[in-house]
Amino acid sequence: MNVSLFEWVGFSLGKGEFGMAHVPKRRTRIVSISLFVILTILTPFVLFLFRGIERSAGNASRDPHEGRSIMTETDWDDYIWPTNASKTRSSSFAEFRKTHFHAGIDISTNMRTGYAVYASRAGWVRSITFQPGGYGWIITLRHPDGYSTCYAHLKGFPKHIEDAYYAKLAEIGRSFGYAEWTGKEIPVEKGEVIAYTGSTGAGPPHLHFEIRDIASNPVNPELGRRLRLPDSLPPTFVQVCWMPLSAKSLVNGQPRPLILDAVHSADGYRIAAVPVLSGPVGLLVRAYDRSPSAQDLPTPYRMVLSIDGRQFFESRFDRIQDTHLWHIRIDRDHWLMKAAKGEFRKLYRERGNSLCVYDDRGGWDGIVSDLSCEPGIHSAVVEAYDVSGNRAAVHFVFSLASSQKPSIETGKDIVSVVVPDVRNVSRVVLSKRGKGGGWEETATWAGKEIRSKLGCSTGGSGESWKVDVKDAAKHSLAVAYASSARSAKPPEVSLVRTMHFDEVVYDFRSSFPFDALPEVVLEQGAERRSAEVFWLEPTHVRAVLQTWPSFAGEAAMTMKAVSGGHPVSARDRFTAFHVTPETGGSARSSDGACIVSFGKGDVYRPMLISVSRVEGEEKTWYYGEPSDVPIAGKALIQIRSAGDATRCFIRAVHPFVSLRYDREMTGRKDMVGGRFGRLLGKYAVVEDGDGPEIAATASREGIALRIRDTASGVDLSRISVSVDGRILPLEYSETKGVFILPRKFLRSSQGETAFVEAFDMMGNRTRRSIVLR
């Protein structure tokens, strides 16, 4: 049956076959036409309204991370909150730790223990182990898509998991340590209790929760909707810092970082000062993220730097490569933290930084210089986002000077200024030192009059002059000094040497103004290089000497100058070795007994390494320097041993790390080796040919075993207690530092002899028998 549109409208509103059969035909047609016209007119508006409502609802619920490739690797909606302790976060993902990025989130347990820990997803138990001073008791689950979840600082486990753990240890002949299951022997359901919260390892009572991808890289748990706590508060900006990135970079004319406060305003945050940058210079930000469901104040999840409306750099903490977890001090500025200035996050990627958290668009790595920006005034904004998408922004302006510096030559009665780029120069100012010590302007040349050289008489002897080349914003592009003043006796000259990666930097200070820039030369073997020297003050100059790949061994520096009319000089000798990310390299002590070696990729960028010997009360220590520059890999430390090298290992003390030890075969019978990362430190050979000490005492809990080794330390994965070949499990008390053989495992073994076997980290063994009572 064919039905016209008019008839369909009538049917939809009436009764009977077509609903309007009892209405006269003419009236029916009029009503139908009227309804058709009304619907034709209103339908687009109704559809627009509903689409708008749908779009608004979608925006309200849409995940800020939707569409990113990381979201397709695992089903984030399959994860649930892993405990009933609280819904409060106490530490966030990628939060700063002294030696590493925080690999997960911490959940508050209100300073109590014993809360249930749930499997965040269905899967299988992968491993259980204990790490003193770190994770404490930790259980790891493996899930069907290859991802893993980790739960740490635990107090204990349900009986069926505990029994499986003890059975696995017995299977491998251990009473304590690491147990792993490669198959599906211990399945767990989502929401099943797999452990109980505790306070083992580092920190007060809390639950540490991690998610790791197929390659075991930590992934931000808060990417999952159900693992992200409610948050409507935007991040907070505190300060920004402009950091000179080379020995020749300047901020407001000084080779030092400049920290500026962020002031809250109607449209976010603003910084009033307009610094002058002479690049390359990097921007760092001190900001934190607030949340009503969190006790911590971490740096924001995502930060974006834009300059003149163009996105310049972005960092986003979705995941961190597992092998880069301890590269924290190349993302957060190490030197500002060392100077107690706070935790600043870099919005630039330094050479050699391979962290995967950056999006450096345009290929400029976020570094501000006249290679990435035109000289002149620029506006910039840094946007900070939390993981829920809340946003805050800080706005500021900076002036960038050209790297094509005007050169200034001064003589007794003449000043010559050569300007390579007239477009960036507004004027040249000549000033004379006044009686009060300040500078009095005596002459000015406009930028448009500058051609190649400007000559002017400095006006006789006994005076000091300053030449200042300024840009359009009246900021200094270059400064030079000249002096015809004379001192009665030769001035005293002091020097300070610093290593700036692969540059040797000398600061020379004279008790009287220098007449002109000194001549500084560096010699090593047949190589002879001149330094780039520039003024900081009339009595203070800086020389930058660039080293070369074959730089190795002792070098000599010579400085010659005139100060107060008198010839002055300074000399220095030092020993250093050039290493690079591409080829590595090595450095050795002057006595040849210690060698510090780097492989490919072990350093972030070319740098100079030196090794010095210092005699201690009990042993000889060797210092690797610089000790405050983060390194990318692990340096191989080799030290000649006076005794039996097979009984020795290397002990290391780092500036931010406790005692560490390692042993590696070096190919030489008289050398001991070990690998150490993060930072260079001091190293010594320690001999250890004895196994751990074992002492047994009765306690209320059972039999307490105190196993100690003051040299290389106890190997916790190689402790066993056996009775007639049957392995008995041990518990560990961190507060007492003892292993406990619980009474519940002794009831069937009363009066029998147990054999306790323990190894140290050198492989030395101790075996002792005890009678079980």
C-alpha positions, 0 to 999 in steps of 0.5 A: 500500500502506497501512502503519501507524506500527507497521509502519513502525517495524518496517520501519525496523529489520528486513529483508524486506518489513516486516523482522520477518516472521519474528518472532511477531506479538505480539512484533512488536507489543510491540516496535513499541509500545515503540519508538513510546513511546520515540521519542515521549518522546525526540524533543522532547529530541533536537530541542531538543538539535540546535536548541541546537547549531545556535543555538550554532554560528550565534551563533559564526559570525554577523556582528555587522553582519548585518541592518543595511541597509548590508549589503544594498548590496554583497556583502561576501563578494565582497571579498578581502584586497587584498595579499600584503604582510601581514595586519596593519592599521596604521590603521583606518577613521575614525581621527583625522587632523589635518584629516580622518577616515581614509577607509579602512584601512592595511595594513602592508608591513613598511617595504618596497615592491614587494608585489602589490596585488590587485583586491579584486573584479572590475570595471574601472579607473576612474582613476589619478592622483598626489597629492603629499603625500597618496595618492601614486599611486592606482588606483580600480576600479569594480565592477558594483554601483556600489561602488568600491575605491581602492588608494593609496601605490603604486610602480607598475602592471603593464605593461598598466595602465601602457600604458593610463594613458600612452595615456589621457594622450596622448589628452588631451594630458598627460604626467602627472596624472589619467586616467579611464575611464568605460567598461569599457576595462580589465577586471580580475578578482578577485585580479588584480595591479593595482599594487605597494605603495610609499611615495608620498604621505604616510607610510612604505611601506604600502597604503591601501585604501578602499571607497566606495559609489555616492555615493562615500562611504567605507564601513568595509572591516571590515564585510566578513568577509574584510576583518576580521582576527581579534580577540578583545580588547575595547576599553580605556577610559582616561578620561571627560570632562564638558564644559560646553556653555554659558558658564553650565554648570558641572561641580563648580561650575566652568566647566571640563571635568572629566577622570576616570580609568577604573579596571579592575574585575571587571565592566569599568571604573568611575569612583569620583567622582560629579560634579555637573553643571549643564547642558547638559553633554556626555560625552566618552570616551577609549578605544582598540581593541586587536587582535592583528592591528593596530599602531594603537590607534584609538577603538572602532568603536561606542560606546553611552551609557545612563543609568538603563538607557535607551539615550541615544546611540550612535555607529557608524562604518559610513560617513562622508559624503564631504563630511563627511570633514574634520569630524573636529574636531566629533566628536573634541574640538578643544580637549582635543587642543589642550591635549594632553589626548588624543583624546576622542570626543563622545557627544553631537551639538552643534547643526549637527553633520550627521555620519551616524555618530550614533543620538541616541534620544529627540531629546536629542542625547546632551546631559545636562541637566534637559531630558533627565534628572530632577534627582538621582542617575543611573547611567550606562554607556558600552559600547564595541564593536570591529568584531568585536563584542568589548565593554567597559563603564565604569560611573559615577554623576553628580548633575544639578542643576536648571536652576531655580536658587535666586536669592540676593540679598545686602545689607549686613545681609540675605541672601534666598534664593528657591527655585523648586523646593523638591523639589531643595533639601536645605538652605541653608548660611550661612558666614562667612570665618574668620581662616584664610581658610576658611569657617565654617558659622554657620547652616543651614536644612532644605529642608522649612522653605524657603518663599519667602525666608530672611532673616538678619543678616550680623552687622555690617561688615567680614565676608564671607559665603557662601550655599550652596544644596545638594541631597540629595547635599550638592552645591551648586546655587547659591553667592553671596557678600556682603561688608561689608569695606572697603578703604582705596583703590579696588580694581583690576578686570581683565577677560578677554573670550572669545567662546563661539559667539554669546555674549560672556563676561566674567570680572571679577576684583577685588583685593578681594571684590565687595560684590554682583554687578556690573551688566553691559550690552552696547550696539550701535546702538539695542540694549541688553542686560543680562548674566546674572552669577553668582559663581565666587569672592568676587573673581571673577564671570562675565557672559554676554551673549547676542548677537542675529541683527542684531548687526554692527559695534562694540559697547560693554560697561559694568560697574558694581560695588561692591568694598570699599565703593568704586564700580568700573567697567570698559569694553570695545569690540569689533567682531564680526558674528553668523552663523547656519547658517540664513542665513549672514552676513559679517564685515568688517575695520575698513578695509573691505578684507577681507570674510569671508562664510558661506553657509547651512550653513557654520557649525555653530551661531550664532557671532560672527566678527571680522576684524582687520588686521595688517601683515607684512614683505612684505604685509598679512594679515587674521585671521579669528577665532575661529581655533580653532572648526571650521566646517562649510563654506568661508568666502569670503574677499574682499580688496581688491587694490592691483594688478591683481586678475586677476593675484592670488589669496588665500593662507591660513595655517590653524592646522593646515593648511599654505599654501593658495591659491584664486581666485574671481571676486567680481564686483568688479574690485578684489576677489580671492576664495577659499574656505577651510574647516575653520578660520578663519586669516589671509589675504593677497593674492598677485600671480602673473602669471608661469608656472612655471620649467622647468629641464632636466638630463641624469640617469642615468634620462633627462632631469630636469625641475624645474618650480617655481612659488613663488607659486600652485604648479604645476598637475600636471594640465597638464604636457605634453612633446611631440615632433612632436605626439607626447606623451611620458609623465613619471615623478615623483620625490618625493624629488628633486622632479623629473619624469623623462623616462625613457630608454626613451621617448627612444630613438626621439627622439634629437636631436629637439626636445621642447616642455615646457609647464606651467601654474601654478594661476593659469593662467599658462603657460610653454613651453620647448624642449629637445633630446633627447640 
